[in-house]
Amino acid sequence: MYYTSMTISQKNQDSELKFDHKDELMHDANSNANSNSSNHIYVSEVKEGKPYAQWIVAIIVCVCAVLAFIGKIMAATVIISATAIILGIIRLIFSQRSPWKVRSVAFDSFLSIALGLGLLITYFSIFVFM
């Protein structure tokens, strides 16, 4: 805010009003949090993916990191891309029974397949243009 036409007392009064307003907001937020403590946020782990699927993907990512570290970058890229594409296809086929769930079927499938294809296209386009 520009204070070009304000006097010093007006400027101080304006800043005091801002601090009072912040205090009111904090008080309201705290009182709402205390009154809503009985309203627990619903988090459904039943609707999430299966832990074994997440651990399998984590292991694949770790293996790909090791492969990339030892110089097998193409193998690591292809494995990660294939994993993403396969997960997207699994999510499409199994829908709600899929072991790999993050959000909606369309969201998960699109992002997984797009990530896999995009990673492959990006990696191999480097060789085309070099």
N, C-alpha and C positions, 0 to 999 in steps of 0.2 A: 504494500500500500504506500502511496506517495503522501508525504506529510508536508507538502510545500505551502499550503495555505493554513495549516494548523499551528496553533501556539503550542508551547511546551506543555502547558497544563492540559490542553485538549488531547495532545498526544498521550500523556500519562493516563488520562481518564479513559481513552480508547483502549489502551493496553490493559487497564484494570478490568474493563468490561469483558475483554477476551479471556482473561484468566478466570473471572467469575463464571463465564459460560463454560469453560473447560471443566471447572470444578462441578458444575451442575451435571454436565454430561457424564463425568466419571461416577458421580453419586447415582445417577439414574441407571448406568450400566451395572454398577455393583448391586443395586437393589433388585434389578431384573434378574441378575445371575443368581442371587440368593433365593428369590421367590420361585425361580424355575428349576431349582435343584432337584425337584421331584420329576421333572420332565427330562428324562435321560435321552440323549441322542441315540437313535436306533442305528446300530451298525450290525449288519447281517453277514456273518462269516459263512453262513449256510449258502448264501447266494454267490460267494466268491469262488475262485478257482480252487482246485485241490492242491495241497502243499507239495505232494510228490511231483506234480507237473512243474511247479515253480522251482523245486530243487533240481529237477532234471535240466531245466533251462539254465539255471545258475551254473551247474556243472559243465554244460556245453559252452557257456560263455567263458568259464575259467580255462577250459581246454583250448579254446580259440585264442585266449590271451597268451597262453604258453606257446602255442603254435606261432603266433605273430612275433613273440619275443625271440624265438629261435630262427626267425627268418622265413617262415612258411606263411607269408601274408595272404597269398591267393587262397590257400586251403582254409585259413581262418575266415576270410571274407565269404567264401562259398558256403562254409558250414553255417555261419551266422545267418546268411541270407536264406539258405535252405530251411533252417530252423524257423525263421520268421514266416516264410511262405507256408510251410507245413502247419504251423500253429494257426495261421489265418484260415487255411482250408479245413482244419479240424474244427475250428470255431464255427465255420459255416455249416459243416455237415452235422455236427452234434448239437448245435444251437445251445439250448439251456443245459444239456447234459455234458457239455464240453468241460474237460479238466482245466482248460486255460480260459479264465474269465477276468476281465478288468471292468469293462463297461457293457454297452449293448453289443449284440451280435454284429451289427453293421459296423460299429466303431472299431471293435476288436479286429474283425476280419479285414476291413479296409486298411487300417494302420499296419497290421502285420504283413499283409501282402505288399503294400506300398513300400514299407521299410525294406523288405527282402528284395524286391525288384529294383528299388531306388539304389540300394547299396551295390547290387550287381552292376547296374548301369553306370553308376559313378565310378566304380573300381575299374571296369573294363574300358570306359571312355578315356581314362588316363593313358592307356596303352595305345588307343587309336590316335590320340592327338600328340603323342610323343615321337 
